Amino acid sequence: MPPFFTSKRFKTQALLSVFLLVSFLFLLFYTLYRIPSPSHTAPSRSRNDPAAAAHRRFLSLSAGANATIAAHLRELTRNPHLAGTPAASTVAAYVLSHFRVAGLETLTREYFPLLSYPAAASLSLLSAGGDLIKAFSLSEPADPEARTVPPYHAYSPTGSALAPAVYVGYGREEDYNELDRMGVSVRGCVAVVRSGRGYRGAAVERAALKGATAVVMFGTSGGGGVERGMVMLRGVGDPLTPGWAAEGGAGEGERLGFEDEEVRRRFPPIPSMPVAAATAAEILRTLGGPAVPREWREGLRLDASGVGPGPTLVNFTYQEDRRLAKIQNVFGLIMGREEPDRFVILGNHRDAWTYGAVDPNSGTAAMLDVARRLGILLRSGWRPRRTIVLCSWDAEEFGMIGSTEWVEQNLGNLGFKAVAYLNVDCAVQGPGFFAGATPQMDDLLFEVTKQIKDPDLEHKSVYETWVEENGGISIERLARADSDFSAFLHHAGVSAVDLYFGKASPVYHTTLDSFIWMEKHGDPLFHRHVTVAEIWGLLGLRLADDAVLPFSYLSYAGQLQDHTSALGALLDDGVSLQLINRSILELTAAANEVQEAVEKLREGETDDDHFGELQRRAFNDRLMLAERCFLEEEGLKRRRWFKHVVYAPPEDYECKLSFFPGIADALSQSKKISSMEATREVQHEVWRVARAIQRAASALRGHIAWSK
């Protein structure tokens, strides 16, 4: 035996080693069971791995990318391109041509959904005796040449009103409660609503429920912009073909009629229109009644005006042009080498209310840069393990129609073959990185953002500034239905991510959303655009190339436990969460088993290489399909299209619960029924969630529940 092992030095070293080992085990236990690492299931990335080398090269192709992206954005925003118009076809052709230039296989798909345009509108202010005080111009002050579509609300029904006006603040239930305390009713009146605290369609519907005859809506964005938008209710996609694709030319194919109850519920019962803040202020200054609450005055010069009603009258008319119109989705494909039937999908919509520099063509320009980089990798001999699909959607602004029709048409294939959907809509609205995701994608987001340089701070990664600016990592859960991830997640159960820079757009849906604004204010150097392209592309490459999918269901289990704890604080003692908690323990155990299996698969612990590949594929299918287990085939009660029981929008647009939508709906309905029935309804929805979590745990394990 060498002298070293019998020396005092050895004994000291041995004691030190034991101490270090105990410390390491304690730290390991703490890390695994108290604070799960952001890289639990991340594959090891050898520098000799050909895929890893291709990914590094993808990131190295940033030289000149900002100028290229800027050139794309300038072309994409040269003219307004509202869905269903000739200009929209021009932009589609531009995207298609650049997919082809990059060397991607290209496809297009046309649909014929119901779209809504303005035919005529007028708004004037009259005295109590009916004399004209002022006829308002409804053109946008920021659009002197009137090149864009006039400000309007898509799917607002044709209608008119001659009635006193009432200022209802943001049009929320709490605002109407404030009016009730003042003794003010909106029944038979025109409701003047300030936008910015919820969905515009919900504000219109609530005004109708309170008895209003029409809605005039305004925002307070600077520069004279007027916010357009749609007001369709309860769902996404073509309202005449809920659950199936709007195929065929005008008049062809199966469609519901306007008299169908399901269709009528999608449209507000009263007309509405958006107006400039200055127009709304002129109306509000003429109102009497109780004083306007302080919160409703912010940013407005109303002096001593009241909330109404009257004494002046508002004369309101709107005529809708509602028709079937052609829309076109454009696709760029790179077929996978080993698993061509597994799809990693990157999507962005390109239709815009006006010029769309922020919404959505900052994302379109970034997608074209992703396509350029992927094309260079293709020409170098690289091909992804799984198929990558770049999707340019149409008619998103009318309710995510392009993406929804495609998902509905391909639901069977996507259910078995879609790995994940990566969405970018408004890629750049300003500074600061934001992300939403289903929880199994969290760790991958952390890893990728650690590799990308922050566009605004030297020597910092996106991950580092993300942590610093939010006081920790903040990832939104995708319970909203306001972008193209909705059909993938809420209807098809496909894991999803949504990426963007800037918390909100100050030029949202106005003519100010132009290349000039982006060049001067949003991203003058276009460095944020480049960063979005890098994050987006690298996420896609990791999902397409990693032998074992980089999903962490430990993150999912932890998030579900947080949701359940938050829910428990809202419920009374009559509802038991025991089954949900038990299901989460099962999911956690399954996720830990998955982690052990991941390590074995990475180490290649199989006797036969061919069997090892088949084993990996089956294992990846378990990771991919676990998300589908959160779907209920019959859908949510009263909203069958929405099938995800963990993440989907609640029925009540003002509901604060951003998870467990069926439970949220039952809680909202509980105010209308007896307490015993309400408890039973909530408990039923709790059981549905618990069963879905159990299904996910079984899917991760690859087990079938055989009867004994």
Phi and psi in degrees as a GROMACS rama.xvg file:
@    title "Ramachandran Plot"
@    xaxis  label "Phi"
@    yaxis  label "Psi"
@TYPE xy
-61.3421  144.217  PRO-2
-54.1718  -32.0428  PRO-3
-54.8733  -39.0257  PHE-4
-74.3473  -10.7905  PHE-5
-110.733  3.78089  THR-6
-85.6619  163.574  SER-7
-61.1456  -34.9598  LYS-8
-59.2272  -37.7225  ARG-9
-65.0092  -42.4895  PHE-10
-61.4299  -41.8738  LYS-11
-62.7251  -45.1559  THR-12
-63.056  -37.1628  GLN-13
-64.5938  -45.5514  ALA-14
-60.5964  -42.2402  LEU-15
-61.9822  -40.1126  LEU-16
-64.5006  -42.0238  SER-17
-61.2342  -44.5027  VAL-18
-59.324  -46.3227  PHE-19
-64.4147  -37.9194  LEU-20
-64.7554  -45.2505  LEU-21
-61.9003  -42.9083  VAL-22
-61.4798  -42.286  SER-23
-63.7024  -43.3804  PHE-24
-64.8968  -40.1978  LEU-25
-60.8729  -46.0971  PHE-26
-63.6516  -39.6839  LEU-27
-63.6504  -45.8443  LEU-28
-60.3885  -43.877  PHE-29
-62.3641  -43.76  TYR-30
-65.8808  -43.7369  THR-31
-72.2866  -37.4801  LEU-32
-108.463  -13.0831  TYR-33
-107.99  -47.1562  ARG-34
-130.302  87.713  ILE-35
-54.7778  133.144  PRO-36
-65.9333  146.37  SER-37
-68.835  4.15567  PRO-38
-137.42  40.5523  SER-39
-55.1377  -51.3975  HIS-40
-109.748  22.4117  THR-41
-74.7113  129.231  ALA-42
-68.7069  147.806  PRO-43
-65.4996  139.611  SER-44
-115.949  86.3656  ARG-45
-66.7183  139.754  SER-46
-68.5627  -15.5367  ARG-47
-89.2914  -5.49648  ASN-48
-67.6818  122.547  ASP-49
-58.1016  -37.9541  PRO-50
-64.7518  -43.5945  ALA-51
-61.722  -37.5643  ALA-52
-64.2311  -40.175  ALA-53
-64.6294  -37.1026  ALA-54
-67.1922  -39.696  HIS-55
-64.1066  -38.5878  ARG-56
-67.1851  -37.8523  ARG-57
-53.863  -45.5882  PHE-58
-71.3753  -24.9923  LEU-59
-76.6305  -9.28541  SER-60
-90.8364  36.2145  LEU-61
-92.6121  -12.2917  SER-62
-61.3354  121.547  ALA-63
78.7409  0.370565  GLY-64
-65.2811  -34.4863  ALA-65
-64.3086  -39.1714  ASN-66
-67.6353  -39.1943  ALA-67
-64.1261  -45.1903  THR-68
-63.0522  -42.3808  ILE-69
-60.1871  -40.7868  ALA-70
-64.5795  -41.7368  ALA-71
-60.4319  -46.8227  HIS-72
-63.7765  -37.2369  LEU-73
-60.9501  -42.855  ARG-74
-70.574  -42.8819  GLU-75
-63.1217  -29.489  LEU-76
-106.824  16.3987  THR-77
-61.6914  -35.4564  ARG-78
-134.725  156.015  ASN-79
-60.0834  148.093  PRO-80
-146.468  69.4241  HIS-81
-67.8799  140.681  LEU-82
-55.0732  140.514  ALA-83
84.7155  1.71563  GLY-84
-106.671  161.41  THR-85
-56.8675  -36.2744  PRO-86
-63.4955  -29.5489  ALA-87
-64.9021  -35.7307  ALA-88
-65.9637  -35.3729  SER-89
-62.7224  -43.5309  THR-90
-68.5784  -37.1693  VAL-91
-60.8973  -42.6168  ALA-92
-64.4685  -35.4316  ALA-93
-63.873  -46.8231  TYR-94
-63.8136  -44.6122  VAL-95
-59.0169  -44.3205  LEU-96
-64.0937  -35.8409  SER-97
-78.5476  -28.1064  HIS-98
-61.0575  -42.6564  PHE-99
-66.9215  -42.6868  ARG-100
-59.0783  -36.4753  VAL-101
-70.6128  -14.8  ALA-102
95.6874  13.9978  GLY-103
-85.3666  147.329  LEU-104
-69.0208  136.467  GLU-105
-120.158  147.585  THR-106
-143.21  156.522  LEU-107
-132.426  157.761  THR-108
-144.488  126.408  ARG-109
-103.655  145.757  GLU-110
-136.075  165.163  TYR-111
-132.072  73.4735  PHE-112
-84.5845  173.79  PRO-113
-83.0945  117.743  LEU-114
-114.03  166.145  LEU-115
-134.495  128.889  SER-116
-131.702  162.296  TYR-117
-84.0637  136.438  PRO-118
-101.689  -45.0408  ALA-119
-160.232  152.407  ALA-120
-157.742  149.944  ALA-121
-151.388  153.698  SER-122
-151.132  127.648  LEU-123
-144.087  160.826  SER-124
-113.911  127.637  LEU-125
-118.749  156.421  LEU-126
-74.2119  170.637  SER-127
-60.3036  -27.9996  ALA-128
-85.6582  -2.58344  GLY-129
98.1085  3.55225  GLY-130
-78.675  143.003  ASP-131
-69.6521  125.424  LEU-132
-94.6736  -47.4379  ILE-133
-161.485  137.586  LYS-134
-98.9674  122.268  ALA-135
-86.7234  142.226  PHE-136
-79.9865  131.844  SER-137
-100.112  6.01979  LEU-138
-74.1878  160.376  SER-139
-82.7784  125.801  GLU-140
-55.4719  -30.944  PRO-141
-81.836  2.20624  ALA-142
-127.197  69.6578  ASP-143
-62.2106  -28.7433  PRO-144
-87.967  -3.36578  GLU-145
50.5218  48.2956  ALA-146
-81.2941  -25.4596  ARG-147
-92.077  167.949  THR-148
-63.1234  139.569  VAL-149
-57.7879  151.024  PRO-150
-55.8352  130.819  PRO-151
-159.665  169.975  TYR-152
-110.762  112.628  HIS-153
-63.3431  136.224  ALA-154
74.8949  9.03477  TYR-155
-67.707  131.83  SER-156
-74.3231  156.494  PRO-157
-61.8621  138.632  THR-158
-178.544  171.589  GLY-159
-146.84  160.987  SER-160
-155.51  141.457  ALA-161
-130.123  100.273  LEU-162
-159.314  163.01  ALA-163
-64.344  156.038  PRO-164
-101.962  148.542  ALA-165
-130.594  130.683  VAL-166
-82.9659  120.713  TYR-167
-112.695  21.8269  VAL-168
63.0537  -132.123  GLY-169
-86.8928  4.28127  TYR-170
73.4639  20.5681  GLY-171
-88.301  166.453  ARG-172
-59.6073  -38.6212  GLU-173
-65.1536  -30.1481  GLU-174
-70.9272  -40.2107  ASP-175
-68.0185  -32.2737  TYR-176
-63.3035  -37.484  ASN-177
-64.3902  -41.2243  GLU-178
-63.7225  -38.7732  LEU-179
-60.5228  -40.7108  ASP-180
-63.8219  -29.478  ARG-181
-81.4691  -11.3865  MET-182
80.4701  25.1877  GLY-183
-108.071  130.882  VAL-184
-112.571  145.855  SER-185
-98.1288  0.110191  VAL-186
-60.95  128.224  ARG-187
77.7674  8.05978  GLY-188
-114.017  168.79  CYS-189
-90.8054  121.577  VAL-190
-84.9845  126.931  ALA-191
-100.125  116.04  VAL-192
-116.3  136.419  VAL-193
-94.504  126.716  ARG-194
-81.3111  165.541  SER-195
119.892  -6.30122  GLY-196
-128.759  50.9753  ARG-197
134.751  178.296  GLY-198
-73.8232  132.317  TYR-199
-60.907  -38.5116  ARG-200
-62.8385  -37.2595  GLY-201
-65.5094  -36.9556  ALA-202
-65.5913  -37.629  ALA-203
-67.9268  -45.3535  VAL-204
-62.8951  -41.621  GLU-205
-65.1221  -38.8567  ARG-206
-60.43  -40.1137  ALA-207
-64.0454  -42.1312  ALA-208
-62.9588  -29.3446  LEU-209
-83.8013  -2.92876  LYS-210
101.31  5.2026  GLY-211
-67.8442  154.623  ALA-212
-99.3769  -19.4466  THR-213
-165.143  165.206  ALA-214
-128.721  132.31  VAL-215
-111.207  123.945  VAL-216
-120.198  139.181  MET-217
-139.44  154.732  PHE-218
-117.701  -179.728  GLY-219
-124.188  27.5577  THR-220
-66.5157  143.363  SER-221
-73.1152  165.859  GLY-222
84.5086  4.88248  GLY-223
80.339  22.4367  GLY-224
-79.4882  148.488  GLY-225
-124.378  128.033  VAL-226
-83.7438  114.6  GLU-227
-80.535  175.836  ARG-228
161.083  170.738  GLY-229
-102.743  158.265  MET-230
-125.444  21.31  VAL-231
-64.9651  148.391  MET-232
-114.644  157.2  LEU-233
54.0344  61.462  ARG-234
131.458  178.774  GLY-235
-129.927  167.747  VAL-236
88.5495  176.997  GLY-237
-59.944  122.921  ASP-238
-67.5734  -18.5297  PRO-239
-90.6547  -11.2238  LEU-240
-131.757  61.5395  THR-241
-71.5095  112.444  PRO-242
101.164  -10.3295  GLY-243
-140.435  162.404  TRP-244
-78.2343  145.313  ALA-245
-83.6258  71.3968  ALA-246
-88.5693  167.555  GLU-247
83.4259  165.717  GLY-248
-75.2522  177.809  GLY-249
-56.8127  128.812  ALA-250
86.9239  -5.78063  GLY-251
-103.965  159.983  GLU-252
82.1603  170.49  GLY-253
-87.0538  126.176  GLU-254
-139.225  148.242  ARG-255
-74.1938  156.391  LEU-256
-91.9793  163.697  GLY-257
-64.931  -22.1281  PHE-258
-81.7349  -11.567  GLU-259
-63.6536  136.736  ASP-260
-58.9393  -40.1941  GLU-261
-63.4245  -34.1077  GLU-262
-74.7414  -46.1998  VAL-263
-60.6797  -33.1231  ARG-264
-70.1001  -14.5938  ARG-265
-82.7422  -14.932  ARG-266
-113.732  141.775  PHE-267
-62.5864  148.456  PRO-268
-80.5473  -12.468  PRO-269
-128.023  155.214  ILE-270
-77.2185  159.634  PRO-271
-148.907  160.542  SER-272
-151.976  146.149  MET-273
-88.6428  145.424  PRO-274
-136.242  164.871  VAL-275
-67.1404  151.944  ALA-276
-58.7314  -35.9592  ALA-277
-64.9533  -37.7174  ALA-278
-64.6828  -46.9908  THR-279
-61.0745  -40.2715  ALA-280
-62.6233  -37.1368  ALA-281
-63.8608  -38.2211  GLU-282
-68.5135  -46.4654  ILE-283
-64.1557  -32.8253  LEU-284
-66.7465  -18.05  ARG-285
-92.5841  -1.8964  THR-286
-85.0249  144.652  LEU-287
-100.325  -152.023  GLY-288
83.7483  -170.958  GLY-289
-58.975  154.767  PRO-290
-65.4727  149.118  ALA-291
-69.6618  129.764  VAL-292
-59.0642  151.299  PRO-293
-57.4632  -43.8684  ARG-294
-59.3823  -34.4406  GLU-295
-77.34  -14.1646  TRP-296
-88.9091  -19.0833  ARG-297
-53.892  125.876  GLU-298
83.1455  0.819916  GLY-299
-120.44  147.614  LEU-300
-103.733  91.1497  ARG-301
-109.315  -7.16905  LEU-302
53.2472  -123.379  ASP-303
-102.563  23.164  ALA-304
-70.9657  160.422  SER-305
-109.781  -173.411  GLY-306
-90.2481  -8.14283  VAL-307
94.7541  -165.403  GLY-308
-74.9245  149.566  PRO-309
56.7063  -159.285  GLY-310
-80.7324  -10.3465  PRO-311
-74.1655  166.789  THR-312
-117.107  146.172  LEU-313
-108.019  127.989  VAL-314
-104.407  111.972  ASN-315
-122.395  129.779  PHE-316
-138.487  142.224  THR-317
-146.283  134.751  TYR-318
-123.302  125.198  GLN-319
-94.7171  143.866  GLU-320
-110.045  97.9383  ASP-321
-107.242  121.935  ARG-322
-155.428  160.611  ARG-323
-73.9213  134.576  LEU-324
-137.876  152.748  ALA-325
-83.469  132.225  LYS-326
-125.076  162.508  ILE-327
-141.045  123.516  GLN-328
-92.6655  143.825  ASN-329
-122.81  135.803  VAL-330
-128.081  142.688  PHE-331
-120.819  126.974  GLY-332
-117.944  143.134  LEU-333
-126.415  108.898  ILE-334
-69.1514  139.008  MET-335
-72.4841  153.82  GLY-336
-82.6534  -56.7603  ARG-337
-90.3288  -35.3884  GLU-338
-129.148  69.9114  GLU-339
-65.5157  -18.2381  PRO-340
-93.8644  15.6012  ASP-341
-117.069  126.102  ARG-342
-113.397  127.443  PHE-343
-104.491  118.985  VAL-344
-114.158  124.263  ILE-345
-111.395  128.039  LEU-346
-135.421  148.675  GLY-347
-152.692  142.808  ASN-348
-93.2556  154.962  HIS-349
-117.821  -12.2411  ARG-350
-72.8698  148.303  ASP-351
-141.635  151.721  ALA-352
-67.9636  -35.3764  TRP-353
-130.243  -118.339  THR-354
-84.434  -29.9382  TYR-355
71.0543  37.41  GLY-356
-66.2309  -43.0059  ALA-357
-83.0713  -60.2118  VAL-358
-108.952  100.12  ASP-359
-121.949  6.86292  PRO-360
-79.3679  -8.2789  ASN-361
-61.897  -37.4284  SER-362
-71.8983  -37.6432  GLY-363
-63.2082  -43.7263  THR-364
-63.3831  -39.6759  ALA-365
-64.8646  -38.8353  ALA-366
-63.4905  -39.3617  MET-367
-64.7974  -31.6555  LEU-368
-71.98  -37.121  ASP-369
-59.6111  -44.6742  VAL-370
-60.7913  -41.888  ALA-371
-59.2254  -46.6281  ARG-372
-66.382  -42.4858  ARG-373
-63.037  -36.6355  LEU-374
-62.3372  -38.9824  GLY-375
-64.8942  -41.6002  ILE-376
-62.3043  -41.0118  LEU-377
-59.1723  -44.523  LEU-378
-68.1077  -20.1283  ARG-379
-85.719  -2.16917  SER-380
106.327  -7.90905  GLY-381
-73.0614  146.021  TRP-382
-145.611  137.004  ARG-383
-68.7186  156.764  PRO-384
-64.2449  -43.9966  ARG-385
-113.637  162.812  ARG-386
-72.4654  135.921  THR-387
-107.867  131.784  ILE-388
-122.819  121.19  VAL-389
-97.3408  126.427  LEU-390
-118.633  126.482  CYS-391
-110.374  105.665  SER-392
-87.6224  153.722  TRP-393
-113.299  158.556  ASP-394
57.65  32.0946  ALA-395
-65.4738  -37.1579  GLU-396
-65.7126  -17.7825  GLU-397
-93.1697  10.6362  PHE-398
117.485  43.3482  GLY-399
52.4992  41.6202  MET-400
-72.3221  -48.12  ILE-401
-57.5562  -48.984  GLY-402
-68.4497  -38.9483  SER-403
-65.2712  -43.9119  THR-404
-62.2349  -38.6406  GLU-405
-68.3519  -42.0027  TRP-406
-63.7962  -44.5854  VAL-407
-61.7799  -38.6984  GLU-408
-69.0738  -30.9548  GLN-409
-114.199  25.6207  ASN-410
-59.4855  -43.0008  LEU-411
-61.1513  -47.1479  GLY-412
-65.6097  -43.9096  ASN-413
-64.5454  -36.0862  LEU-414
-59.4861  -32.144  GLY-415
-102.75  -16.6506  PHE-416
-122.744  -16.6263  LYS-417
-80.3873  120.271  ALA-418
-76.2135  -49.0749  VAL-419
-166.034  159.095  ALA-420
-120.163  125.305  TYR-421
-112.497  111.862  LEU-422
-105.553  137.45  ASN-423
-132.862  124.522  VAL-424
-110.077  -90.5103  ASP-425
-83.9034  89.1089  CYS-426
-60.846  -40.2103  ALA-427
-134.635  113.72  VAL-428
-112.717  -15.4119  GLN-429
164.726  -160.346  GLY-430
-81.972  159.701  PRO-431
95.0334  128.364  GLY-432
-89.1625  136.959  PHE-433
-133.031  148.905  PHE-434
-148.57  145.937  ALA-435
-121.964  150.536  GLY-436
-166.802  155.997  ALA-437
-73.064  145.736  THR-438
-61.5483  -27.5066  PRO-439
-68.3604  -9.90539  GLN-440
-93.2999  -5.42103  MET-441
-56.8884  -51.7015  ASP-442
-62.2371  -38.5353  ASP-443
-63.7582  -40.6242  LEU-444
-59.4047  -42.7681  LEU-445
-61.152  -49.0242  PHE-446
-59.735  -46.8294  GLU-447
-66.7773  -44.8893  VAL-448
-67.5399  -22.0193  THR-449
-70.3069  -22.1638  LYS-450
-89.8659  -9.92575  GLN-451
-107.922  130.948  ILE-452
-70.2813  137.574  LYS-453
-65.8743  134.421  ASP-454
-74.7516  -15.2489  PRO-455
-112.77  -11.9549  ASP-456
-131.24  130.222  LEU-457
-69.75  146.109  GLU-458
59.9119  26.3534  HIS-459
-128.232  145.178  LYS-460
-90.0234  162.983  SER-461
-57.8114  -39.7511  VAL-462
-60.1317  -45.4452  TYR-463
-63.0714  -45.9441  GLU-464
-70.9901  -32.2682  THR-465
-57.9975  -45.7959  TRP-466
-66.3225  -46.8961  VAL-467
-65.5415  -41.1754  GLU-468
-75.0947  -23.6899  GLU-469
-106.605  1.74894  ASN-470
64.9833  33.5072  GLY-471
129.131  170.493  GLY-472
-74.9417  132.724  ILE-473
-128.086  109.315  SER-474
-114.86  122.017  ILE-475
-72.8238  145.635  GLU-476
-94.6166  138.688  ARG-477
-85.5641  65.5942  LEU-478
-89.4466  -9.29066  ALA-479
-82.9132  159.181  ARG-480
-124.753  65.2784  ALA-481
-128.49  15.1178  ASP-482
-156.141  -179.852  SER-483
-74.2082  -3.21966  ASP-484
-72.5923  -15.4604  PHE-485
-57.5069  -53.0818  SER-486
-63.5848  -37.6826  ALA-487
-64.3454  -48.3494  PHE-488
-84.2157  -54.287  LEU-489
-73.0131  -26.7737  HIS-490
-108.62  -38.9797  HIS-491
-104.158  -11.1354  ALA-492
70.1655  34.2626  GLY-493
-94.9348  129.967  VAL-494
-53.5846  142.702  SER-495
-143.418  155.906  ALA-496
-135.307  146.467  VAL-497
-132.709  126.802  ASP-498
-122.671  144.399  LEU-499
-169.396  158.45  TYR-500
-109.528  133.599  PHE-501
94.6158  127.774  GLY-502
-67.6986  -38.1604  LYS-503
-153.636  159.501  ALA-504
-102.003  122.193  SER-505
-73.4941  -8.99717  PRO-506
-115.014  23.9988  VAL-507
-54.4707  118.89  TYR-508
60.8867  25.0178  HIS-509
-116.325  170.93  THR-510
-70.3215  -12.2023  THR-511
-72.455  -11.8419  LEU-512
-78.7667  75.202  ASP-513
-127.399  169.369  SER-514
-59.8505  -36.6768  PHE-515
-60.2134  -44.3092  ILE-516
-62.6033  -44.4076  TRP-517
-62.2898  -43.0828  MET-518
-66.8831  -33.471  GLU-519
-91.5341  -33.7314  LYS-520
-125.497  -47.6845  HIS-521
-69.0211  -47.5062  GLY-522
-163.231  73.3865  ASP-523
-55.5573  -35.1376  PRO-524
-95.3931  -4.25974  LEU-525
60.629  23.7759  PHE-526
-73.8855  -32.8153  HIS-527
-67.7973  -36.0586  ARG-528
-59.6932  -44.4453  HIS-529
-61.1563  -42.1565  VAL-530
-63.4585  -42.9012  THR-531
-59.4649  -44.0867  VAL-532
-60.2697  -39.7796  ALA-533
-66.9622  -46.476  GLU-534
-64.5651  -47.9446  ILE-535
-59.1526  -49.8533  TRP-536
-65.682  -41.2016  GLY-537
-69.1791  -36.7616  LEU-538
-57.5166  -46.6791  LEU-539
-63.03  -41.499  GLY-540
-65.4349  -41.3303  LEU-541
-62.8761  -43.4126  ARG-542
-68.8875  -30.2396  LEU-543
-82.5007  -29.0259  ALA-544
-108.83  -27.5099  ASP-545
-61.5156  130.921  ASP-546
-60.1496  -40.067  ALA-547
-111.087  126.821  VAL-548
-57.709  132.695  LEU-549
-82.9377  59.6615  PRO-550
-104.061  142.336  PHE-551
-123.126  106.769  SER-552
-83.7271  -7.82686  TYR-553
-63.7032  -37.5917  LEU-554
-62.1932  -41.8791  SER-555
-63.0446  -46.6303  TYR-556
-60.8711  -41.7407  ALA-557
-63.4786  -40.3391  GLY-558
-67.5678  -40.2272  GLN-559
-62.0611  -37.1858  LEU-560
-65.8587  -39.8811  GLN-561
-62.9366  -43.1751  ASP-562
-60.156  -42.9359  HIS-563
-67.1434  -38.4878  THR-564
-63.5802  -42.7334  SER-565
-65.1442  -38.3099  ALA-566
-64.7441  -41.47  LEU-567
-57.2214  -32.3476  GLY-568
-69.6252  -17.8252  ALA-569
-96.2581  -15.7259  LEU-570
-97.2355  154.253  LEU-571
-87.5015  179.792  ASP-572
-70.5656  -11.4556  ASP-573
-75.1172  -15.278  GLY-574
-108.572  127.543  VAL-575
-99.0963  134.048  SER-576
-104.813  13.198  LEU-577
-59.7531  -41.8437  GLN-578
-67.9963  -37.3542  LEU-579
-63.1132  -46.1964  ILE-580
-61.0517  -40.0744  ASN-581
-65.4006  -39.4165  ARG-582
-65.942  -37.7308  SER-583
-65.7941  -37.4114  ILE-584
-61.7791  -39.2515  LEU-585
-63.8707  -42.6178  GLU-586
-64.7877  -40.0358  LEU-587
-62.2938  -44.6435  THR-588
-62.2804  -43.4026  ALA-589
-63.0672  -40.4413  ALA-590
-64.2917  -37.8158  ALA-591
-66.5771  -38.5096  ASN-592
-63.3926  -38.8615  GLU-593
-61.0306  -41.0629  VAL-594
-60.1688  -42.5789  GLN-595
-64.4081  -41.0093  GLU-596
-65.7273  -35.1621  ALA-597
-59.1814  -45.1589  VAL-598
-61.8806  -41.2308  GLU-599
-64.964  -42.293  LYS-600
-64.1583  -37.297  LEU-601
-69.7492  -32.9573  ARG-602
-79.6534  -6.74971  GLU-603
66.7932  39.9408  GLY-604
-80.0691  66.5839  GLU-605
-138.013  153.654  THR-606
-81.3583  -20.4754  ASP-607
-130.109  124.011  ASP-608
-59.2077  -40.4399  ASP-609
-63.9132  -44.1433  HIS-610
-62.7271  -37.8367  PHE-611
-60.2326  -40.4565  GLY-612
-66.0721  -42.4807  GLU-613
-64.4322  -37.6356  LEU-614
-64.8698  -41.8967  GLN-615
-61.9823  -43.3807  ARG-616
-62.4443  -45.8655  ARG-617
-61.7901  -39.024  ALA-618
-65.7632  -43.8074  PHE-619
-61.9927  -36.2718  ASN-620
-62.125  -37.3065  ASP-621
-62.7032  -43.4645  ARG-622
-64.5961  -39.9895  LEU-623
-71.8395  -41.9227  MET-624
-85.7685  -11.1042  LEU-625
-59.5582  -35.8603  ALA-626
-61.6459  -34.6164  GLU-627
-63.0635  -23.7578  ARG-628
-68.0644  -16.0482  CYS-629
-82.816  2.29688  PHE-630
-88.7516  141.688  LEU-631
-107.73  124.871  GLU-632
-58.1554  -38.9899  GLU-633
-79.9046  -5.08585  GLU-634
76.0386  -178.324  GLY-635
-74.4354  150.583  LEU-636
-62.3142  130.141  LYS-637
72.8438  -4.60664  ARG-638
-144.503  72.0499  ARG-639
-65.4902  -25.5292  ARG-640
-64.1105  -37.4345  TRP-641
-78.9442  119.504  PHE-642
-116.946  -12.495  LYS-643
-81.9931  123.448  HIS-644
-91.149  -4.28617  VAL-645
-103.258  -47.9877  VAL-646
-128.171  109.272  TYR-647
-165.11  158.407  ALA-648
-69.55  143.415  PRO-649
-72.6561  160.195  PRO-650
-65.9575  -40.0092  GLU-651
-84.2901  113.169  ASP-652
-62.3111  -20.3056  TYR-653
-96.5384  3.54016  GLU-654
-63.8031  138.005  CYS-655
-88.5821  -9.60124  LYS-656
-83.0303  114.743  LEU-657
-101.923  25.5752  SER-658
-156.223  167.882  PHE-659
48.6692  63.9971  PHE-660
-60.3808  -34.3194  PRO-661
-64.0312  -40.1143  GLY-662
-66.8138  -41.8939  ILE-663
-59.7659  -42.2774  ALA-664
-64.3489  -42.3018  ASP-665
-63.6898  -38.7109  ALA-666
-65.4218  -39.0575  LEU-667
-65.734  -38.7103  SER-668
-75.6374  -16.9952  GLN-669
-62.9087  -22.0522  SER-670
-72.3667  -15.5975  LYS-671
-102.989  -3.79584  LYS-672
-131.452  174.275  ILE-673
-66.4135  156.965  SER-674
-64.0589  -36.7666  SER-675
-65.9583  -45.2849  MET-676
-65.6457  -37.7921  GLU-677
-63.9102  -44.0138  ALA-678
-60.6074  -40.8164  THR-679
-64.4642  -41.4226  ARG-680
-65.7263  -43.7875  GLU-681
-64.5621  -43.7558  VAL-682
-62.5238  -38.178  GLN-683
-60.2012  -43.6958  HIS-684
-68.5261  -33.9428  GLU-685
-61.458  -43.4561  VAL-686
-64.8014  -36.9146  TRP-687
-61.5659  -42.5277  ARG-688
-64.6184  -44.421  VAL-689
-60.5002  -42.7243  ALA-690
-64.5939  -37.274  ARG-691
-64.146  -41.1469  ALA-692
-64.9796  -39.6111  ILE-693
-61.9703  -40.4514  GLN-694
-60.7478  -42.0988  ARG-695
-63.6099  -41.0761  ALA-696
-62.342  -42.9942  ALA-697
-64.6332  -39.2052  SER-698
-64.1953  -41.3957  ALA-699
-61.6919  -38.9776  LEU-700
-77.1867  -18.6513  ARG-701
75.6594  23.9126  GLY-702
-98.5191  151.588  HIS-703
-113.059  136.546  ILE-704
-79.8739  92.0947  ALA-705
-79.3229  144.336  TRP-706
-76.051  147.582  SER-707
